[in-house]
């Protein structure tokens, strides 16, 4: 519980307003060798293991401070994909850290100096400056890097994050399982995690690498996210493909996951038949149009084998994820003035956005008894008001009795009661106990 001195809650994570300069987008692929075993007892609950996921390749892309890729996507296909991936990322992190440690000197024009002298409010926290003012500038930008006048304390706290986000789509549900199995091989590295349970992780970090799940912010498939983004918004993928190739790639590709059951399949020189794309998990087969699209991709890019198809599929997925999430970051920076890469989930982003945009000052409870009282009063799930028995009496009924009061029974179907409640005025401060024997009727 907070004490009396620390009971006030306001937005104070001003560094969340700074865009994290370097973000890595990544994706894994696996081969699925079949697993044979005894038949399970049909009369008992059981799990039937049909295949094992063995990482066979990865792709990652680094996006820099300008929102563009810093280099071509790194593609790997072969054995020990996860350990190779971690080694590569730790090496990239060292290079990025050296860049972040280099601080450029402030570069101001005469007009900006005059603007600094005339400034009334801190450009970071928005409060009155007074005599406590310093010049804040972008440490990574060489020229014209003055940002505004700020309090000295605000300026000290307004620092770039040393964390390097590594973004996967569905990290929590899939890719994290592949990575965590290899963490034990990393000797002398700082590893931390935020776990949902024994199997799923909201986020985890290796040194300054912070692994994030874009699905925790954008909870739908990458295919739908790509479909919802207008073609002109795909900036990053255009850096790595020709203009006439882009229309074929502005959609989630298809891949014969279950057909790829060994590394030898990468040597096959033709696209497998449509039946090979059937999924035993979803019990769905590939549509004719999707298969025709895969054939067009194979022919247009002059692919020689399934290994090259795998590489193109991985590369495209990685670039599409980068474009989708960079557009999401730009939207959040424009509307909320917050970079979601500082947070782990959409609720965390929503909470920080709420505090920043409302500029609310909330009083936290300091009394444990009061906290327990409120906690025990929380209800959820069923939201209805029921009465054991009620009898209607009105002129529309056959047994209407005019000598009795008119009475109706109405049925209401209300949607989004939780959403409605959350936009109502909520208590912020001055919480206190009230004597039930001496209560103000107007309160």
N, C-alpha and C positions, 0 to 999 in steps of 0.2 A: 504494500500500500504506500502511496506517496505521502510525505509529511506535509505540514502546513506551508512550508516554504516552496515546495515543488508541486503544488496542487493545481497550478494553472497550465492549461494545454493550449498552445497556439502553433501556427505553422512556423517552424524554425529550421527546417531542412532546406536552407536556401541553396545549398550546393546541388540539390535535385533539379534546380533550374538550369544548370549547366549541362550541355549536351556532352555525353561521354564520347571522347574523341575517336576511339577505336573499338569496333565491334566485329566479332567473328561469327559468321553464319556457317553451319556445318550440317552434314547428313551422313548416315551410314547405310550400307546395304549388306545383306547376308545371303549366303547360300544355305539351303535348307535340306541337308542330308536326311533321308528317311530313317526312322527309328523303328526297329521291329521288336516285338515282345509278345508275351502271353496275352490271351484274351481275358478281359476283366469279367468279373462276376456280374451278369446282367441283373441280378436281384439286389445288388448293393450299389450305392453311390460310388463313383470312381472317376478318375481322369485318365484319358487315353492319350499317351504321348505319341504323336505321329511324325514329328520332325524336330531337329535341333537347329537353332539359329547360330551359324558360325559367321562372324564378320568377315567379309571378303573385300571390302573397299570403303573408301570415304572420300568426301569432297569438303573443302572449306574455303571460304572467301573472307578477306579482311576489308572492311569498309572504314575509310578514314574520316577525318574531321569535316571534309567537304561533302560527305555523303556519297562519294564515289569509291570504287574499289582501288586499293593501293597496288594490286598486282593481279595476275591471272589466277583463277581458282586453282587450288592444289588438288590434284586427283591422284588417288592411290588405289591400286587393285592388286591383291595378293595376300599371302599369309601374314599373320600377326598384325592385322589392320589396326586394332585398338591401341596396342603398345606403340606402333609407328605413329599413330595419330597423336597420342599424348606427347611423345618425344618432339614431334614437329611443332605442336602448339606451345610447348614450354620454350622451345627455341624462338618462336615468333614473339612470345611474351617478353623475352629478354631484349629483343630488338625494339619492341614498342616501348618498353620501360626506359631504354636509353633515350628515345625520342622525347618522352614525357619529362625526363630529368633536365632536359635542355630548356632553359628559361630565356625567352627573348626580352630585350629591354623595351621599355615603354616608348612608343612613337606617337607624339601628339602634334596636331596643328595648332596655330595661334587661336583659331576659332574654338577648338576643343578646350584649350586652356582657359579661355574666357568663359566657356560654358561651365567648366569646373568651378571657377571662382563664383559664378552666379547661382550655382546649384543650391536648391533649398532642401530637397529630400534625397535620402540615400537611394540609389538606383537598385540596391539589393533588397533591403527590407521595407523601403517606402516611408520610413519615419524621418522626422526633421533632423538635419545634419548638425547645425550649430558650428562650433569651432573644430569639432572632432571629424575631420574629413581627410581622406587620402584618395589618390588616383588609382582606380582599378583598371587593369588591362589584361588582355588575352596573352597568356604566356607562350602559346604555340605560334601565334601569328607574328610575322616579322614587321610588317608595316601597318600603319593606321590601326593600331591595336588597342586604343583607349576605349573603355566601355562605359565609364561614368564615375561620378563621385560617390564615395561610400564611407561608412563608419569604419574605423580601423579594425574593430572586432569583426564586423561583417565581412570585411575584405580578407581577414585571416581565415575565416571559416568558409569562404567562397572559393574552395579549391577543387581542382579537377580530381576525379576519382582515379585511384591507381588500379582499380579493378578493371579487368578486360572481359566484358560479357561474351560468352560463347553460346549462341542461340541455336537450339534445335526445335523442330516442330514435333511435339509429343515426346519430349525428353523424359518426362515423368513416367509415361507408360511404356516406352520402348528403349530408346537409346541409352538412358541412364543404366539399364540393366547390363548392357554391353560394357560400358565404361567402368562401372563400379567393380566388376570382376577383375579388372586389371589394376585397381588402385593399390593393392597390396604389393605390387612389384615396384612402386615408386618409393625409393628409400630417401629419407631425410627431407621430404616435402610436406609442407603444411596443408592438411586436408580438413575441411569442415563441411558439415551438411545440415540442411533443414529438412527433416523427414516428415512425411505424412504418416507412414507406418514402416514396418520392417522391410517392405518391398518397394515402396514408392517415395521418391524424394522431390520436394518442391524445388530445391536448388542445392548445389554443392560446389565447393571451390577447391582448386589445387593451386597453391600459391596465390598469384593475383588473377588467375583465370576463374571467372564466376559463371557457372553453367546455368542457363535460363531456358525456360520452356515457353515458346511463343504461343502454344496452345492455352496457356494459363491467362493470356491476354486476349487472344482471338480464338475462341473455342469452337472452331469448325475445321473442316478439312482444308488442306492447302489448295485443292482443286477449286473449292467454292470461293476461297479468298482471292485466288487468281482471276476467277470469272467476274468477281465484283469490282475489280480494279480496271479502270479504263486503260486502253493500250498506251496512251502517251505517258502514263505514270511509270511504265517499265523503263527506267533509265539505266540501271546497272546491267541488265541482260544485253542491252544494245551495245555496251562497251566490248562485248566478247563474241558477238555474232554479227554476220552481215545483215543488212536490211531485208533482203529477200528471204532470209532464213527465219527471221523473227516471227512471222505469222504462224509457222509450224510449232513454235516453242511456247507461245503465250497460252499455254494450257498445261495441266498436269499430265505428264506422260503415263504410259502404261508399261508394266513390267511383269514378266512371267515368274513371279516369286517362287511358286512351288515347283515349277519346272527346273529352276536353277538349283539343283540338289548337289552339285559338285563343281569344283574349280575347272574340271575338264569341259564343262558346258560352254565356257568362255571361248573355246576354240572352234565352236560350230560356226559355219560360214553362211548361215541363212537364218532368217527369222522363224521361230517355231510356229506350228499351226495355231489357229485361233483357240482350239481346244486346250492348248498348253497354258493358256492364261486363266483357266478356270480356278476359282478359289474354293477350297474345301471349308474355309471358315465362314464365308458369307454365303456359300452355295450359289454363287453368281458366275455366269460366264461373260466373257468380254463381248461387247456389242460389235456388230459388223462394222459400224462407222469408226469405232475406236481402233479396231484392228487395221482397217484401211489407213487410218492416220499413222499407225505405227509403221506400216509398209512404206508410206510416203516419206517418213522420217528416215527410214533405212536407206531408201533410194536417194533422197535429196542430199544426205550427208555422206553418201558413198561409203557406208560402213562395211567393213570386211568380215567382221565376226561379232559374236554376242558380247565379247569383252569390250569392244568399242561401243556397242549399244549400251552396255552397263555404264561405261564412263560418261557417255553423253547424257544418259538418264540422271545420273548422280549430279553432274555439273549443272544441268538445267534445273533440277529440284533446288539445288543450293542457291542459284541465282534468283529463281522465282521467290524463294523465301526471303532473300535479302531485299528484293524490291518491295515485297508486301510489308515486311516489318519496318523498313526505312520509311515507307509512306505512313505507316501507323505512328512512328516516332515523330515525323514532321507534323502530323495532325495534332498530336498531344502537345508538342512544343508550341504550335501556333495557337491552340485553344486554351490549354491549361498552363502553358509555360513550364512544363515538366517533361523530363525525359523518362519514359517508362523503363529504360534499362537500369535505372537506379532501384527499381522495385522488383518483386518476384512474381506478383499476381495482379490481376485486374482489381480485386478488392483493395489491395494495398495502394494501387495507383488512385483509385476512387477516393480513398480516405485522405491521401495527401492533397489531391485536387480539391476536395471539400474544404480542408483547412485553409488552403491557400486562397481559393476564390471567394470564400465567405469572410475571410479574415476574422473568424469567430474566436472568442476567448472562452474556453470551457473550464469549469471547475471540476476537478477530479475528486472523487470521494476519498476521505481520509479516515473515516470511521468504519472499521471492519464489520460491525454489527449492521450498519446501514447498507453496506455492500452485500452482505448475506441476505438481508431483507429483500433487496431488489432482485437478487439472483434467484431466490426461491419463488418470486412472483412472475418469472418469465414463463410464458406459455407459447406453444407453437404447434403446428400441424393442423388440428381441427379448428376451424373458425366458423362457428355457427351459434345461433341463439335458439334454443329449443324450449318449448312449453309442453308439459305432459298432456294437457287437454284444453281445447278451446272450441267454443261453439259459435258459429256465425249466426247473425240475425239481421237480415236486411230485406228490402223489398224485392230483390231478385230471387229469393228463395221461396219454395212452395209452402214451407211451414213457417213463414214470416209471422211474428207476433208483434203487432204495432204498439202494444202496451209496454214492451220492453225496449231498452235503448238499442239503437241501430249499431250493428257490429259487423266488421268485415275481417276476413282472414286473407292476408296478402302473402304471396310467395315472391321472394327476391333472389336472384342469382347474381351475386357480386363477384367480379373478377379483380385480381391484383389488389387485394386488401392490404397486403404488406407494402406494396409500392405506394398506395394511397396514404398509409399511416406514416411512411417515411418522409413524405413531403409536407406533413402537418407541422406546426410550430412545436418544437421539443424543448424541454427544460434544459437550461445551461448552467445555472449556478444557484447559490443560496439554498442549498438543500439542508433541511433541518427537521427534527422530530416534532410532531404535533401531538398535544395532549388531546385524546379523543373526548374527554369530558369538558374540554374548554376550547372547542374549535370555532373558528370564525365562519359563519354560514356563507359569507361572501367569498371566502377563499376557494 
